[in-house]
Amino acid sequence: MAVNVAIAGCGGMANGHLRSYIQIKETVPEKIDIVAMCDPVVESAEKFAAQIEEAFGMKPAVYADIDEMLAKEDLDGVDICSPHGYHHVNAIKCMQAGANVIVEKPIGVTVKATHAIMDPSKRTGKIAATAEQIRRMPSRRASKWLMDKGMIGEMRMFFAQHASWTDHAPEDRWHWRLDLALGGGGMVMDSGAHFCDTIRYLYGDPDTVYARVDKLETRMVTKGDEIVQSAHEDMWAATINFRSGVTGLWTCTNAAPGYSFNRAVHYGSEGCLLDDGDIFHGPFDGAKVILKDGTEYPMSEIVADYKASLGRDETERLFPHGFEDGVLLECYDFVDAIENGRDVEIPAELGLRAKSICEAIYESGAIGEAVDFDEVVAGDIEVYQKPINEHWGL
């Protein structure tokens, strides 16, 4: 029987989820039915429903209210793409109504919000999946593989650094991500959630995190009829010490005029993995390995060797039906897990540990000293997060 899926939150990143479910349905028609769309902006839900109707001739039900949707629909899974602050609110409602959930990153707006998602998942046995796509792509899988096999020796350190200048003016429009209660933070939390999942995937859990987080520029935006100040950081410098012995330096600013640079390098005892992309979403397809003697291996060659090392079952598990897009793979993993009664690759527990690196950076910046990673994961440190938790009654 097909898995009945709904999307809650029909803007932005949800477009990628919608395209993925369409491709799954086109590839394995009997696996999934997309039965409902929900968004407080009904026009957005209608647009999503129209795309399903155009593709398959059946229009999903459209709702403005998630409670109404859960009361009226028989749902196996709900894909939650609402603003971050509503992730735990919507996920809890869905699981209590008997539906499994996949939640866009960050899995919760704070650590405590993530625990609030994990608790009903444990009580009900329903899946709470983290929608994290980056680690699933071939070059990222191959990066993990080459490090594990010692291609560049014993891993020692990484440097992921970006500096640039972004002009700003009060004419810039306010959006929900600028509200700390809704977004949870700036780029440390937003695109940074991807990077923090990737470095956990590559190096395991941190031990301690020490960071400075700052607003070097006063950035004003227009909110309705008012000019208000953005609460987002425009600079951070974080030293992340991993239990494995690896040390990472992750720095970023868009308040650096005159000269811009971008680099991401992972060093082992025998060479490095040099990444050519941004400091959030790599290692990218254009990355390369450079050994001590100057020998270079392009990522395309490494990916080919990695794929050749996989058996048929492992290939189908990691890249079912030849899928390689990360969002498509996370959505397929969710649907397949529901269908086959198994857990997903990245449950909420792993999403918590990844986002806790982000929160550790914020908390260290707020406290002015290094923080213990396990204490952040447990929710015992919440100087930065406290007003957000209070807003949501957590």
N, C-alpha and C positions, 0 to 999 in steps of 0.2 A: 504494500500500500504506500502511496506517495506521502512524503513528509509535507505537511501543511505549514507554510512559512508566511509571516507577515513582516513588514518593515515599519518600524516606529521612528519617525524622523526622516523626512523626505527632502533634504537639501544637502548641498555640499558633498561630503564624502559618501553619502548614501547613494549617489549616482553610480559610483563604482560597485557598490554592493548590488544594486539593481541590475546592472549589466552582467554581473557575475551569475546571479540567479537565472537570468535569461539564458546565458550560455550553458549552464548546467542543465536546464530544462530542454534546451535544443539538443544537447549531447546525450543525455540520459532521460528521456521524457517521463519515464515511469518513476523517477526518483523523487521528484519535487512538484508541488503545486504552490504557486504564489497567490494567496487567497485574500490578502488584505493589505491596505496601506493606511497609515495613521500619521497625521501631522496637524497641529493646531492651525496652521495655515492650510486650509482645505485645498486651495488651488495647487499647492505643492503635491499633496497626496493624489489629487486628480491627475496631474501630469504623469506621475509614476504609474498610476493604474492604466492610463491611456497607452503607455508603452507596452505593458503586459498584454493589453487587449489587442494592440496592433500585431504583436508577435505571435499570440496563441489563440486569438479570437474569443477569449474569456476575460471579462473585466473583473479585477479584484474589488471587493467591497472597500469603500472609502470612509474613514472616520476622522473626526477632529479630536476625539477624546479616547485615550487608551483604555480607560475603565469600560467604556461602552464596547469597544472592540473586544476586549477580553470576555465580556459578558455574552456577546453574541456569536463569537467565532470559536470553532474547535481547532485550536492551534497547537501544533507540535513544537514550533520554534518561533521566536521573535528576534529579529535583528534590530538592535537598538542603536540608532545613529542620532539621537537627540543631543542638545548641548550637554557638556560634561556634567554639569551640576545635576542634571536629571537622570544620569545613568543609573545611579543606585535606586532612585525613586521608581523608575520604570521597570528595572530588572526585578526588584522585589515584588512588585505587583504581578508581573508575568509569571514568575516562579510560583507564587502563591495561588495563581489561577491554573497551574498545571503545565505551563509552557517552559521549555528550555530557552535559554537566551545566549546570544552572542552580543557582546558589548564593545562598541568602538573604543579604541584607546583614547585617553587613559581609562583603564577599567573603572575607576571611580575618581571623583573630583579631589578626594583626599584619601589618605590611608584608611581612616575610619569609614569613609564611604565605601571603600573596597571591601573591608571586612563586613559591612552591612550587606553587600552582594553575596559574599561567600557564605554567610551564616544560613540563609534560606536554601542555598544550593545544597549544603550539607544536610539540612533537616529534611528536605523534600527529595533529594537524590536527583534533582534536575541539573542539567549541564549549565554552567556559567562559563562561557568561553570568552577569552580576550581576543578581540579582532586585531591581530598584529600580523601584518603581511610581509614585512621586510625580510626577516630571517628565512622565509620559505623559498625565496627566489634562488635560481641555480648558482649565481656567483657568491651568494652569502653561504649557501650550503657548502659550496666548494672551499670557501675560506676556512670554515670550521674544519673541514676534512683535511686540508693541507696543514693546518696548525696541529691537529691531533696526530697526524702521521709524521710530524717533525720535519717537514720540508724546509722550514726556516729555523730549525733548532728549537731550543727551549724558549718559550715566549717570555719576554722581559718587560716590555713597556709599549704604550702607544701614545701618539700625539694627534689630537683632532682639534684643529685651530682655524678660526675664521675671524677676519677683521675687515670691515667695510664701513661705508657711510651711507645712511639712508636719510634723505631729506624729509622734512615733515612740516606740516602746516595745519592750522586749525580747521581747514576745509576737509581734512581727512575725516571720514565718517566713523562714528562709534559702531561697534558690532559686539555681539554677545561674548566673544572671546576676550574682550577687554574688561569684562566684569569678573573680578576674582571669584565671586560666588558661583558664577556659571562656568568659567573657563579653568579655574584652579591655578592659573599662572600664565606666564608668557611662553617663550620658545623652549625654555628648559623643560616645561611640561608638555608642550604641544608636539612639535616635531621631535623634541628631545625624548619623548616616550619611545619612539622607534629606536633611536641610538642606544638608549639604556637597555632595551630588550636585547639588542644585538650584542652589546659588550657582555651582558650576562650570559648569552648563548655561547660566546667565544671563550670567556674567562671565568665564569662562575660568579658567585656572590662576592661583593666587596666586604671588607672588614671595617674600614673607616672612610669617611668622606670629609674633605675640608674644602671650603669654597668661599669666595667672595661673590656676592650678587649685588648689582647696583643699577641705579638709573642715573646715567651721566648727563643726559639731555632732558629738558622739560618738554615733553611732547603733549600737545593739546589736540583734542579731537572734538568734532561737533556731535553732540547727542541731543537730538530733538532741536530745541531752540537754545540750548546751552553750549558753552565751550567748557569742556572738562578735561582734566589731566589724565593721561593714560597711566594705569598702575603697573604696566609691564616693565620688567627689567630690559635694559638694552646692553647689558654686559654681564658676563659671568666668567669666572676662572675657577675650575674645580680640579682638585687632585683626588683621584679615586684609587685607593689601595685595596687590591683584591687578595683574598685568602690564598689564592694560587701563587702569590708572589709577584704578580704583574702590577705595575703602577701605570695609571693613565692620567694624562693631562688633557682636559677638555675645556677649551676656552672659546668664547664667541662674543662679538660685539658688532653692532651696526652704528656705533658712535665714534668711529675712527676715520676722520677725514684725511685725504691726501694720498694714502697708499693702502690698497686692499690686498689681502692674501688669503689663501685657502689651502689647507693641507691635512691629509689624514694618512698616517703611517703607523703600521704595526711592526714592531721590531722583535725578532728572535735572536738567538745567539749566533745563527748562521746566515742571517739575511733579514729582509723585510718584505712586507706586503704594502706596496705604495698604491693608495687609492686616488682616483682622479676626480671624484665627485664631491658633493657637499659633505658636511660633517654630521649629517643626520641619517642618511638613508643607504650608506654603502656597507661593505665594499661593492663597488659598481662593476659592470661588465668590462670597463676599460682599465681596471686595476692590473697590476703586474707584480710578480715576485722578482726581487733583485737579490742575488746571493753575494757572499763576500768577494768572490772572484770576479764579480761583474756580470755573471750569467743572468739573463733575464728570461722569464716565462710569462707570456701574456695570459690574462685571465681566461681567454677563450680556450687556450690549450689546457689550462688547469681544470676548467669546467668539463671539457671533453674527457679528460682522464678520470675525473670524479664520477661522471655518469657511467663510464665504462667499468668502474669498480663496483657498481651497484648490481645486485641480482634482480631478477624480474619482479619478485614480490616487493623488494625495497623500492624499486623504481615506481611501481604502481602505487605504493603507499605514499611516497613523497610527491610524485608528479602524476596523479591519476589522469588517465585519458590524454596524457601528454600536456596537461595544463602546467604552465610555468609562471603565470601572473600571480603575484602574491595575494591580492584581494580575492581572486577567483579560487585560489587554493584554500584560503581561510574559510570562505563560504562553503566550499565543497566539504571540507573537514567537518564543519558544523553539521551539515545535513547528513553526511554519512555516519557521523557519530550517533545522531538521533536514530537513524534507520537501523543501525547495527548494535545499539545498546552499549557503546564503548565511550571512553572519555576522549576529549579533544586533545590536540597536541599542546595547546597553550590555554590551560584552564585559568580561572581567576586567580588562583594561588600564584601562578607564575607571572601573571600580569601585575599582581601586587608587588612582587619582588623587583620587577623591572621599574615600575613607577616609583618605588621607594628609593631608587637611586636619584630620580628627579627630586623627590621630596627631601632627601638627605642634603642635596645641594641647597635647596631653599632654606632648610632648617639650619644648616651650618652658616649660611649667609646671615640669617636672622640672629643667631646666637653669637657668632663671631669666634667659633672654635670648632674643632673637628667633632663629628658625631659618629656614634656607633651605629652601624647599619642595622643590626638586629633590633635595636631600640626603636629605630624609625619604622621598621616593618611591623613591630608590635603596636605602634601608635602611641608609644610612651613619650615621644618628643613631638610637640605640636605648637611651637611658637608661631611659625609662619602660617600653619594650617588652622590655628585656633579660631580666628574670625570666620573662616569658611565653614568650619564644623559647627560653630554656633549658629550661623545663618540657617543651616539645614537641620539643626536640632540633633547633631550627632555627638 
